[in-house]
Amino acid sequence: MKALVYGGPGEKSWSEIPDPTIVDPRDAIIQVDAVTICGTDLHILGGDVPEVQPGRVLGHEAVGTVVAVGDGVAGLKVGDRVLASCISACGVCRYCREGAYGQCLGGGWILGHTVDGVQAEYARIPFADLSTYRLPEQVPDEAAVLLADILPTSYEVGVLNGRVRPGDTVVVVGAGPIGLAAIQTARLYSPAHIVAVDKAQSRLDAAKRFGADLTVLADDDPLEVVRSVTDGLGADVAVEAVGVPATFELCTTLVRPGGRVANIGVHGKPATLHLERLWIRDITITTGLVDTRTTPTLLNMLVAGQLDTAHMVTHRYRLDEIVEAYDVFARPAETGALKVVLTRR
C-alpha cells in the first residue's frame, strides 16, 4: 500500500510500504476512506515531537471501512463504517477506568506517534472496540473526520478545562482549526463575548463565521480590545490554540484575576511562566491531551444539526495528493487553508 512516511524533521514521502496486519486480538484493519492533516503533524515535521521516529506513518484522524478484525474485537464487523479516534484506549488501565483515555498506559495518542498512523490506504487500529465509533449513514465522511481530533480536543482541553460559563468573556488566541472549533463549542455555553486573536485576517474572518463577536490582529492591541468589553478586568477564559511561547504568554496577560488559561497548543519550545506577576492574581492554568470521552456527545450533536463543520474544510484532495495537501496546509496565511480533507476517491 501507499502511505505518508516521516523521514525526519522536514522530510516526508508518499511511499510504498507493507500492508498492516492484525498483531493483537483487539486490533482492526480499516481501509482509509477520508483523512485529514493536523497541526500536530506539522509540529512533528518541525522536529517538535522527537518521540516520532523516521519511518513512521503519520496521521491520527480518519474515517474508514473495517476490512479485518482480530479475535478479541466484539463490537465491529467487516464492512462497518467507522470513525477512527486520535486516541487509542485499552479500557482496563487506571487512566481508562477514570475516563482519562488520553493517558492510557497502553494507548493514548499512539497513532502517527509511536505506531503507524492513518495517512495511508490502510491502517491498523489498536483497541478497536474502544477506539472507533460506528457512523450513522447520514453523517458524511468529511464531517465525521473532524470528530477524530479537533472538535473533541477544542471542546475538552479548551472549553471544558477552561470552565466556560454563561456570561463569560472568552478570548481564543489562534484562529486556526483548533481555535475555530473552540469558538464554536464555547458558543454552546452562551458566553457574553468571544474574542478571536490571530495574525491572519483571513482566519479572523473565519472566526467571525464560527461565532466570534470580536476579532483583533495579534500585532494590534488584543489587551485593549479585551479590556474594552470587560470593564478593564480581562477575559474570564483565555484559550491558547497555537503552541508557541508568545501566544501562551499573551494568554496570561489577557486573563483577569481569578480567570483561567486553557492551553491547547502543542509546544515545541519552553514558554516563560511569569510567576512574579501571576502568583498574586489567582490564575488557573490547565494543559491537556484530549481524552475523546465527548466524541459520542459531539457525534449526536452533529447528527442533530447542532454543530456545523461544513465551513471548516477549505481544501479537498485525493489521498495520493497528500504531499501537495501538506504544502497548502502548512501555508495558511497564503492559501487560506483551514482543514484539508483527503479521500480515497
N, C-alpha and C positions, 0 to 999 in steps of 0.2 A: 504494500500500500504506500501511498504518499503521505507525508506529514511535515509540519513545520518544525525543524530541528534547530535547537540552540547550539551555536558553535563557540560560545564565549562572548564576553562583552562586545556588543556591536555587530555580532555575527549571527546570521540565521539563514536557513535554506529550506526550500520545498524539496524534500529528498525522498528517495525510495528506502523504506525500512521494512523489516518483517511485520506481518500482521500480528496484532495482540492475541494472546491466548488466555484461557482460564488458568490461573495459577493458585487460586484459593477457592474453596467451595462456595464462598459468598460473593464471588465475582459475577459480573455480567459483561458481555461484549455488546457494544452498540455500533450500528452504522451511524455515522455523524451526518445529520440532515441539515443542521444550521449551527453556526458557531460565531462567536464574536471575539473581539480583541479588547483586553482590559488595560487600564493604565498601569496595573501591576506588571503586565508583560513588558511594557516599556521600561519600567524600573529594573526588571531582570536584564533586559538588553543593555541598560545603562550601567550594569555591574553593581546595582544596589542590593541584590539578593544573592550573596555569594554561595548559599546552600545549593543553588541550581547549578548543576554540573554540565559541561559541554556534552552534547549527545542527547540531552533531554528533549522530548516533545513538549512544546509549550501549550498553554491553554487550559482553562478551567470552567468554561461556560459553554454548554452545548445542549441542543435538543437532538435526540436520535431515536432510532428504532432498534429494539433488542433483537440480536441475531443469535445469541447463545447465553445460557445461564449455567452457573455451577450447581452442583447437587444441593448446596445449602441455601439456595435462593428460593424463598417460599412465595413471594408476592408478585413475581414477574414471570412472563412467559414470552417466548419468541413471537415477535410481531407487535409487542406493546410499544406505543409511542411515549417517550419519557423525557422529562427534564432532568439532566444530569447536574446535580448541585456542585457548586465550587467546594463544598465541604463534604468530606467522607467521614461517616460516623459509625463506629463499631457497635455502639448501643449498650455496651456492658462495662466499660471502664468507669471510674469515678466521675469523670467530667461528663460523659454522656448521660449517666444517671442523674446528673444535676441539670441537664439540658444545655450544657456548655460544649456543644459539639465541635466548635472551632478548636478546642483544646484537647480533643480526643487523643488518647495516648497511642492509639494505633492508626489514627487517621488525621482528622483536621484538614488543613489546606495541604494536600499532598499532590493533587492533580496539577501537572505542569510545574511542580515544585520539587518534590522528592521522588515522584513516579511519573511516568509518561502521561501527558495531558491529552486534550481533546481537539487540538487543532490538527486534525488528521482525518483520513477517510473512515477509520475505525478506531475505537478506544475501549480500553478495559476500565470498568467502573468497580472499584473495590466496595465492599459492604453494600451491595446494590440495593437490597431491600430498604435500607435507611438513607441511601444517598441518591435516590431517584424519586421522581414523582410522576405518576401516570397522568397524562394530559387529556383534558376533555377535547372532543373533536372541534368545538367552536373556537378554541384558542389557537391561533396560527403560530407557526414556529418562530416567526420574527418577534412576536410579542412575548412568547414564553421564554425565549433565551435571555431576556433581560431580567428574569426572576432567578437566574442561576447565581447571580452575584450582586450586581449594582443596586437593585431595589432592596433586597434584604440587608445589604451592607449599610446603605444610607439610612434605612429605617431603624435598624438595631443599633448600629455604632454611632450614628448621628442623632436621630430624633429620640429614640428611647433612652440611650445613655445620657443624652443632654436633657432629658426630662422636660421636653417641650410641653407647655401647658397653655390652655386658653388665655388669651390676652398678652402672651409673651411677645417680646421683640426678639426675633431670631436673625442673626447675621450669618450668612453662608459665604465663606471665603473660598473661592474656586467654583466657577460655574461650568465645569466640565460635566460629564455624565453623572459622576457620583454626586456632585453638588446639585445638579438639576433634580436628581432623584430625591435628595434630601429636602429640597424645596417642595417638591410635590407631596412627599409623605408628611412633612411638617404641617402642610395645609390641613391634614386630617384632624389636627388638634386646635384649629381656629386661633392661631396666633394673631395678635393685633397688627404686627408688621413683620414682613420678611425682607431683609436687605441682602442683596447679592453683590459680591465684590469679585472682580476679575480684571485681568489685563486687556482682554479682547472684547471689543464692543459687540462682535457677533455673538459671543457667549452670553453677554449681558442681555442682548435682545432675546436669546433663547430663555434666559432666566425669567424674563417678563412673561413669556408664553407659558412657562411652567408654574407661575404663581407668585413670583417676587413682586412686592409692592414698590420697592425702590431698588435702583441699581447705581453702582458707583465704580468708576475705573480705579484700579488699585493705585495708580500714580496720582490720583486726586487726593481727597481727604476723607477716607471712609469714616474716621472717628467723628468728624464734624457732622456727617450725614446721620450716623447712628445716634449721636447726642441730640440732634435736632428733633428726633421723634421719641425721645425717652426723657425729656426734661433734664437733659445733661447727664443722666446716670450712666448710660451704656446699655448694651444688649443683655437680656436675661440669659441667652444662649448664643455662643459662638461656635459654629461648626467649621472645622478645618478640613478642607476637601482637596488639598493639593499634595502635601507631603514634602515641603521644603522649609528650612528654618525660618525664613522671613514670614511665611504665612502663619506658622504656628505662633511666632512672637506677636504678629499683628492681632491674632485672635485674643491673646491675653491682654492686649490694650483696649480692645473693643468691648469687652465684657464688663458689666457693672460689679461693684462689690456684692458678694453673695451669689454671683452668677456662675454659669457652668460653661466650660470649654470642652467640646466633644471632638476629639481628634480622630478623623477617619483616614487621612492621607498616609501613604506608605513612605516612610522616611528612610533615606539612604545616608543621611549625614546628621550629626548631632545638632540639636537646637538648644539654644540657651534658655534656661528656666530662670527668670529674673525674680528669685525669691526675695531679694531685697525690696522689691516693690509689691510682690504678690502676697507675702506672708500675712499682712495686715488686712487683706481685702476679702478673706473668706471665699476664695475662688476654688471651685471643684474642677479638676482636670481629669477626664477619662480617656482611655485609649481602648482599643479592642480589635479583635478579629471577629468577623461575622460568625454567628452560630447557625444561621439559616433556620432557626426554630420558628420564624414567622413566615417562611415560604408558603405553607398551606393557606395562611390568612391572606397573604398578598395574592395568591392564585385565585382564591374565592373573590376578592375584590376586583381582580382583572375580569373574571367571568361575569361579574355583576355590573361591569362598566364603571366602577368607581375609581379605577386607575387608568390613565391614558398614556400608553407607551408609544403611540403612533409617531409622535414628533421627535422621539429620541433618536431614531435611526435616520441618518442623513446619507449614508452611502451603502450600496449593495454590490456584492461581488460573487463570482463563483469561487468555490473553495480553492481551486488551483490558481486563483489570482491573489492569494493571501500575501505574497511579498509586496505587491503593489498596494494592497489594503493597509498593510503596516505603515508604508511610507505616507499615505494620506492621513492615517490616524495620528501619526507622530507629528504632523504639522497643522494642528487645528486652527491656528491663527490665520494661516494662508488658505486652508482648504475648507474651513467651516465645519469640519468633521466633529460630530458628537459620538455616536456609536456607528460602527460599521458591522454589517451582518453578512456572513458568507454562507452560501448554501450549496448543496451538492448539485442542484440543477441550475 
